[in-house]
Amino acid sequence: MKLSDLRPAPGAHKPGRRVGRGHGSGRGKTAGRGTKGQKARSGGNIYRAFNGGQTRLSKRLPFVRGIGNSNIAFRHDYAIVNVSDLELFEDGTQVTPDALVTVGLIAKSEGRGLVKILGDGELDHPLTVRAHKFSASARAKIEAAGGTVEIIPTKVYEKTKRRKDEGKKTPVQRNTGV
């Protein structure tokens, strides 16, 4: 077998349709394009948002400037851990996001993010719990069991825009000459 002997499988290669080769072919004269109109002409393609002469949808909709604070860049996703889950730890243990990952309460990727402790369940031995946020009931239950709550500080960025009341100037007192 030589390289020149290679052929596609039978029926795999179909010759292209030859249009405009006389009326005996069935595709002569107008070559299957119908009669007249924009699509019959060469280069006659219609813009995909064309709506038949009606104002297209993209022009009918109002301008939308930004997505607001629901944007992923502003959202804070917390890994949720309940007080009942903290029963796995021994007395006096320091519970951190890394410890929660080690025990398997949260995923490794969640351990790198923010963690919130919620107050579902009971706790009967003291623990030192470090997390980014605590619900009021979780804080109360941990402290009632003799444990302590430590909040891991998160980086807070300064607001980039000036607040409205900071930029206002007091009105100038005019001298009326009286």
C-alpha positions, 0 to 999 in steps of 0.5 A: 500500500502506498500513500497515493492508494489511500481513498476515503471510505465509500460514501464518505465523500460527496461531491458538492452541488453544482448549481447554475448549470442549465434547467436540465439539472434542476438547479439552473437559472436562479440556482436554488435561490428562488426569485428576486429579493435580498437573499437571491442577490450575491452578498445578500445576508441578513443581520442576525438581529434583524427583526423584519423591519421592526425595531430590533430587540437590542434597541428596544431594551433600556441601557443597563449599566452594571449588574449591581452588588449581586455581582460575584465580585461583591458577594461573600460566600460563607462555608456554614458549620453548625454548633452540633458539628463542633462536638467532634473536637475534644475539650479545649481544642482550638477550632480553626478553618484548617481544623474543620478541613482536617476533620472533613466538615468543610472542603479544602477550598472552603477552608481558604474562604470565609467560615460562619458558625451557626447555632443549630445543635448543642455543645457540652464542652469548652472550645476556642472557636475561630471563624469569620462570623458567628450567629448570635445563638452560636456565640451564646451556646459556645460561651455557655459551654465555657468556650471562647469565640474569636473572630478572624478579621477580614480585609475591608477595603475603603470606599472608593467614592466619597460619601455624600455628606463629606463633600458638601460645603457650607453655604457662604454667608452673604453680607447684605450691608444692613 
